Amino acid sequence: MTYKCKSVGIIGAGIQGTCIGLQLIKKGIPVTIFDKNDPGKMTSYGNAGHFSPYAVLQLNRPDVLYDVPKMLFSSYGPLALKWNYIPKMIPWIFRYLKSCNKKSMMHTAKYMHQILNLSMDAYEEIFQEIDVTNLVERKGIIYIWTKDNLKSRKLEIKVRDKLGIKQKLLTQDEILDLEPNLNRVFHEGILYEDAIHARDPYGITTKIFEQYIKRGGKFIKAKVKSLKQTNETETLIKTDTEEYRFEKSVIACGAFSKLLTDQLSEHIPLDTERGYHVHFKNMEHLIKRPVIFLDRGFGMTPMNQGLRAVGTVELGGLKNPPSKKRIDYIVRCAQELLPQLGKHEDEWLGFRPTLPDFLPVMGPSLKNKNIIYAFGHHHLGWTLGAITGKIISGIVTEEKTNLDLSPYSSSRFN
Ligand SMILES: Cc1cc2nc3c(=O)[nH]c(=O)nc-3n(C[C@H](O)[C@H](O)[C@H](O)COP(=O)(O)OP(=O)(O)OC[C@H]3O[C@@H](n4cnc5c(N)ncnc54)[C@H](O)[C@@H]3O)c2cc1C
């Protein structure tokens, strides 16, 4: 007899939670999503909107590690620390240092590639169901760099070539032909011709959520205080005021997931890489497609809200206030590339959910098999939303898969 799950509770209505909810409800399973905020209002709200299936190499790399001291001691660098948080982050930093070698880097690249490679087909399927007019643009994505950055770029190009990823190297002049407003402060770059971007990530998450509700999904706006598996066929979700029982539950709380996994006596080293954005209103016409300046760890995306300038990595946890210096850094980077930019608006801080080996956690809890994890998608959680929905719904319904899901298990931290 085939197994049919009777009910699922999902904690978190970011891009992961809404995509998981939609896939499960399509399988005819009753689903309730919980979120302390309105759907799509946390990190999935303010990201750069790039769908980046090519971005297989992450930050656990020897060359990045080599650059860290220089980045930290520069007042104009892409990496910053909130010193009061660093003692709490030491275990994460240790594990990160351990995974900054060529073997771990290639392991991450291989298993990021496995899911990134399927990410766009999974979205295209969703885009057949929701109206994405004026929400998705198909004009490619450009990365640029200076001569200071050639070693890291050569490594990335080589790895992507090895994995068969399509990339087009461009000279400065070729880039200026595509984006004539850019200042000549870079040396060369790459165009991902087939890449697409969101003109409003929040608008897309909202459409997916609406589709989930239309198909019969439920939503409860409440903070989940605790979660446990009570027996073989039941999990219990508690909010401040109520208790809810489901056969299975999914944790999809992004960077906040650790608050729940710690309760399950699994010490998963999830932390956050904080990132910021600002908008330059009515300036989105200055570029046709996203442009990312790799030396600066920052990029600009033309969006419905204006030109969104996004970036930096700040290690500082979930509770520290936003840093004015990081916002100033992004504004200066944007004005370096587009000197015509004036005043900015809408300063925003988001929390990338990141494991030290830069692979997400997707799979059942080690001690509670009816609780399933779906978090830790770091810089690529927007790109990976739709495929995560498919993978997690398959795990919930115990379907067979050809994918090797073992590298995403939380058991790797035991
Ligand atoms: C500056 C920046 C730029 C980025 N750019 C890109 C990009 O261009 N491309 C890309 O692929 N990725 C990008 N990312 C990464 C991407 O945005 C994230 O990985 C992704 O949004 C994470 O989605 P999520 O659903 O896991 O988490 P979230 O969007 O944070 O959603 C988690 C949800 O859980 C809820 N929640 C948490 N705890 C509880 C609780 N106890 N009870 C109830 N609800 C709870 C929260 O309210 C939230 O709604 C970027 C990130 C940042 C910060």
The ligand as a Gaussian input file, in Angstrom:
#p B3LYP/6-31G(d) Opt

LIG

0 1
 C       21.142000      40.923000       1.081000
 C       20.728000      39.579000       0.584000
 C       20.704000      39.321000      -0.778000
 C       20.350000      38.056000      -1.249000
 N       20.277000      37.841000      -2.591000
 C       19.945000      36.618000      -3.062000
 C       19.855000      36.384000      -4.456000
 O       19.996000      37.296000      -5.271000
 N       19.579000      35.127000      -4.889000
 C       19.379000      34.086000      -4.010000
 O       19.187000      32.965000      -4.448000
 N       19.387000      34.301000      -2.667000
 C       19.650000      35.531000      -2.176000
 N       19.713000      35.767000      -0.837000
 C       19.432000      34.651000       0.083000
 C       17.935000      34.410000       0.256000
 O       17.236000      35.627000       0.373000
 C       17.672000      33.552000       1.508000
 O       18.503000      32.409000       1.509000
 C       16.218000      33.074000       1.509000
 O       15.357000      34.193000       1.455000
 C       15.919000      32.272000       2.766000
 O       14.571000      31.878000       2.671000
 P       13.865000      31.141000       3.868000
 O       12.480000      30.848000       3.465000
 O       14.733000      30.005000       4.311000
 O       13.933000      32.202000       5.087000
 P       13.078000      33.533000       5.373000
 O       12.716000      34.252000       4.144000
 O       13.852000      34.292000       6.414000
 O       11.742000      32.961000       5.986000
 C       11.708000      32.352000       7.264000
 C       10.342000      32.638000       7.856000
 O       10.244000      31.960000       9.114000
 C        9.514000      32.787000      10.007000
 N        9.824000      32.361000      11.371000
 C       11.037000      32.284000      11.955000
 N       10.928000      31.798000      13.196000
 C        9.607000      31.549000      13.400000
 C        8.849000      31.027000      14.497000
 N        9.436000      30.628000      15.634000
 N        7.505000      30.922000      14.367000
 C        6.884000      31.304000      13.215000
 N        7.544000      31.801000      12.148000
 C        8.896000      31.914000      12.247000
 C        9.995000      34.207000       9.657000
 O        9.053000      35.180000      10.080000
 C       10.131000      34.125000       8.154000
 O        8.978000      34.573000       7.476000
 C       20.028000      37.026000      -0.329000
 C       20.019000      37.308000       1.043000
 C       20.345000      38.577000       1.505000
 C       20.301000      38.870000       2.971000

